[in-house]
């Protein structure tokens, strides 16, 4: 019996270690409550609570819309699939569902993080260990602000950069995958267009209040990330380090094919660099005892 308990504990520990953090997917989408039937079926108690909520609110299942994270297009076999966490609008209240997400390839090998290999080979998603809560609001997830139609609270600089870096990492994975498979990047449609827009978000930059000395570090972080993405597009398909003479033909092709994206990226970099300069002067002007 002791040996069996040890084996179970080891299996549980392995399962937890191989859980996939679906919140890193960035994208989200809507789906009807009926599409969550396989997930809801895992708990008789949850099914009972949902039936009660529908009856109390005088609603049909078809009336309830849910939100969930979504695998973007670069996921070869999973693109478009919705995954936990979910939030469902019952009118008077919201149902928020979370599950342990595990993704595997056709041989059962699990992936813990977003990588080019995972996007190419993952074929199956499992959701286990359901937990849920009823609330008066959708919650603080990005998709909640979008669904309700109210603007999300303005994030601080650290929050902005975290989202930008996530988008840049996913876009870089897409570029790497396209290069390895002999393809060409397509920035004209989601999710790639969304990732690009998140990194070079001119509207968010323009909406920021006047810079402060304390903004300098995260503004620099955003600038470096944006500049790195710009160079990844300009030097697409070129083995680093790029040679401006030897790789001239490839650079010229990229400059032609992705002229619109590079124009946006350069405009963004010029504008954020001006903000960095202003924050730098404010940083240097502050009293010495206030410097970090």
C-alpha positions in Angstrom: 0.0 0.0 0.0 2.8 2.3 0.9 4.5 1.7 -2.5 1.2 2.5 -4.3 0.8 5.8 -2.4 4.4 6.7 -3.4 3.7 6.0 -7.1 0.5 8.0 -7.0 2.3 10.9 -5.4 5.0 10.7 -8.0 2.5 10.7 -10.8 0.6 13.7 -9.4 3.9 15.5 -9.1 4.8 14.8 -12.7 1.4 15.9 -13.9 1.6 19.2 -12.0 5.2 19.8 -13.4 4.0 19.3 -16.9 1.0 21.6 -16.7 0.8 24.2 -19.4 0.3 27.8 -18.5 -2.5 28.8 -20.9 -2.5 32.4 -19.7 0.7 32.9 -21.9 -1.3 32.4 -25.1 -2.2 36.1 -25.3 -5.2 35.5 -27.6 -8.8 34.8 -26.4 -12.2 34.3 -28.0 -15.9 33.7 -27.3 -17.7 30.4 -27.4 -21.2 29.1 -26.5 -21.7 27.3 -23.2 -22.5 24.1 -25.0 -18.9 24.1 -26.3 -17.8 23.6 -22.7 -19.9 20.4 -22.3 -16.8 18.1 -22.2 -15.3 20.2 -19.5 -18.4 20.7 -17.5 -19.1 16.9 -17.7 -16.1 16.3 -15.5 -18.0 17.5 -12.4 -21.6 16.4 -11.5 -21.7 19.3 -9.0 -20.8 21.9 -11.6 -23.5 20.5 -13.9 -26.0 20.8 -11.1 -25.0 24.4 -10.2 -25.2 25.5 -13.9 -28.7 24.0 -14.2 -29.8 25.8 -11.1 -28.3 29.1 -12.4 -30.1 28.8 -15.7 -33.4 28.1 -14.0 -33.0 31.0 -11.6 -32.1 33.5 -14.4 -34.8 32.0 -16.8 -32.1 31.4 -19.4 -31.5 28.7 -22.0 -28.0 27.2 -22.5 -27.9 28.9 -25.9 -28.3 32.3 -24.2 -25.0 32.0 -22.3 -21.8 33.2 -23.9 -18.4 32.2 -22.5 -14.9 33.5 -23.0 -11.7 31.4 -23.0 -8.1 31.5 -23.9 -7.3 30.5 -27.5 -4.3 28.8 -29.3 -3.2 31.2 -32.0 -2.8 30.2 -35.6 1.0 29.2 -35.4 -0.1 26.2 -33.4 -0.3 23.8 -36.3 -2.8 21.3 -34.8 -4.4 23.3 -32.0 -4.9 26.7 -33.7 -8.3 28.3 -32.7 -8.9 25.8 -29.9 -10.3 27.4 -26.7 -8.8 26.5 -23.4 -9.1 27.3 -19.6 -9.5 29.7 -17.9 -13.1 30.4 -18.9 -15.7 33.0 -17.9 -19.4 32.6 -18.7 -22.0 35.3 -18.6 -25.2 34.2 -17.0 -26.6 37.8 -16.8 -26.9 38.4 -13.1 -23.7 36.6 -12.3 -20.6 35.1 -13.9 -19.2 31.6 -13.7 -15.4 31.4 -13.7 -13.8 28.1 -14.4 -10.1 27.0 -14.2 -8.5 23.7 -14.9 -5.1 22.2 -15.1 -4.1 22.2 -18.8 -1.8 19.6 -20.3 -0.8 19.5 -23.9 0.9 16.5 -25.6 2.1 15.3 -29.0 0.8 12.2 -30.6 3.3 10.1 -28.7 2.1 11.5 -25.3 5.1 13.7 -24.7 4.0 16.8 -22.8 4.9 20.5 -23.3 5.2 22.9 -20.4 5.9 26.1 -22.3 5.3 27.9 -25.6 8.1 26.8 -28.0 8.4 26.3 -31.8 8.5 22.5 -31.1 5.3 22.7 -29.1 3.5 24.8 -31.7 4.5 22.3 -34.4 3.9 19.0 -32.6 1.2 19.4 -29.9 -1.9 17.6 -30.9 -4.0 17.0 -27.8 -5.3 19.1 -24.9 -6.5 17.7 -21.6 -8.2 19.8 -18.9 -8.4 18.3 -15.4 -8.7 19.3 -11.7 -11.6 21.7 -12.3 -12.3 24.5 -9.8 -14.8 27.2 -10.2 -16.5 30.2 -8.6 -19.6 32.3 -9.1 -19.0 36.1 -9.1 -20.8 39.3 -9.9 -18.2 40.3 -12.4 -16.2 38.6 -15.2 -12.9 39.3 -13.5 -9.6 41.0 -14.2 -8.6 39.0 -17.3 -8.0 41.0 -20.5 -10.8 39.3 -22.3 -13.2 40.5 -19.6 -12.5 44.1 -20.3 -12.9 43.5 -24.0 -16.2 41.5 -23.7 -17.9 44.0 -21.3 -16.9 46.9 -23.5 -15.3 48.9 -20.8 -11.7 50.1 -21.0 -9.3 48.2 -18.8 -7.5 50.2 -16.1 -4.4 51.8 -17.4 -1.5 49.4 -16.6 1.7 50.6 -15.1 4.9 50.5 -17.1 5.9 47.1 -15.8 2.6 45.6 -16.9 2.9 47.1 -20.3 6.4 45.7 -20.9 5.4 42.3 -19.6 2.6 42.1 -22.3 5.0 43.5 -24.9 7.6 40.9 -24.1 5.1 38.0 -24.2 4.0 39.2 -27.7 7.5 39.6 -28.9 8.5 36.1 -27.7 5.5 34.6 -29.5 6.2 36.6 -32.7 9.8 35.5 -32.6 8.7 31.8 -32.4 6.5 32.4 -35.4 9.3 33.9 -37.4 11.7 31.1 -36.4 9.1 28.5 -37.4 8.5 30.2 -40.8 12.2 30.4 -41.5 12.8 26.7 -40.6 9.9 25.6 -42.8 10.8 27.7 -45.8 7.8 30.0 -45.4 7.4 33.8 -45.4 5.8 35.7 -42.5 2.3 37.0 -43.0 1.5 40.0 -40.9 -1.9 40.7 -42.5 -4.1 38.7 -40.2 -4.5 37.5 -36.6 -2.8 36.3 -34.6 0.4 37.6 -36.1 -1.0 41.1 -36.8 -2.2 41.3 -33.2 1.2 40.4 -31.8 2.9 43.0 -34.0 0.3 45.6 -33.0 0.9 44.8 -29.3 4.7 45.4 -29.6 4.4 48.6 -31.7 1.3 50.1 -30.1 1.4 53.7 -31.1 -2.0 54.4 -29.6 -1.0 53.1 -26.2 2.2 55.1 -26.3 0.4 58.3 -27.3 -2.2 57.8 -24.5 0.5 57.6 -21.8 0.8 60.6 -19.4 3.9 62.8 -19.6 7.0 60.8 -18.8 8.6 60.7 -15.3 12.1 59.9 -14.2 10.8 56.6 -12.8 9.6 55.6 -16.2 13.1 55.4 -17.7 13.9 51.7 -17.1 10.6 50.3 -18.4 10.6 52.6 -21.4 14.1 51.4 -22.2 12.9 47.9 -21.9 10.1 48.4 -24.3 12.4 50.2 -26.7 14.9 47.4 -26.7 12.2 44.8 -27.2 10.7 46.7 -30.1 14.0 47.3 -31.7 14.8 43.6 -31.5 11.6 42.7 -33.2 12.1 45.2 -35.9 15.6 43.7 -36.7 14.1 40.2 -36.6 11.7 41.2 -39.4 14.4 43.1 -41.4 16.9 40.3 -41.1 14.3 37.5 -41.5 15.8 34.3 -43.0 19.4 35.5 -42.4 21.7 33.5 -40.1 23.1 35.9 -37.5 25.1 37.9 -37.5 23.7 39.7 -40.6 26.1 41.1 -43.1 24.9 44.2 -44.8 27.0 43.4 -47.9 26.7 39.6 -48.2 23.1 39.5 -47.1 22.1 42.6 -49.2 19.6 40.7 -51.4 17.7 39.1 -48.5 17.6 42.4 -46.6 16.3 44.2 -49.7 13.6 41.6 -50.2 12.5 41.9 -46.6 12.5 45.7 -46.8 10.2 45.4 -49.8 7.9 42.7 -48.6 7.5 44.2 -45.1 7.6 47.9 -45.9 4.4 48.7 -44.1 5.4 46.9 -40.9 8.9 48.5 -40.9 7.4 51.9 -41.4 5.1 51.4 -38.3 8.0 50.0 -36.3 10.4 52.9 -37.2 7.7 55.4 -36.4 7.1 53.8 -33.0 10.9 53.6 -32.2 11.4 57.2 -33.1 8.4 58.3 -30.8 9.4 56.1 -27.9 13.0 57.2 -28.2 11.9 60.8 -27.8 10.0 59.8 -24.6 13.1 57.9 -23.3 15.2 61.1 -23.9 12.7 63.2 -21.9 12.7 60.6 -19.1 16.5 60.5 -19.1 16.8 64.2 -18.5 14.3 64.0 -15.7 16.2 61.1 -14.2 19.5 63.0 -14.3 17.9 66.2 -12.8 16.4 64.5 -9.8 18.3 64.9 -6.4 21.0 62.3 -5.8 19.2 60.8 -2.8 16.2 60.0 -4.9 18.2 58.0 -7.5 17.8 54.2 -7.3 
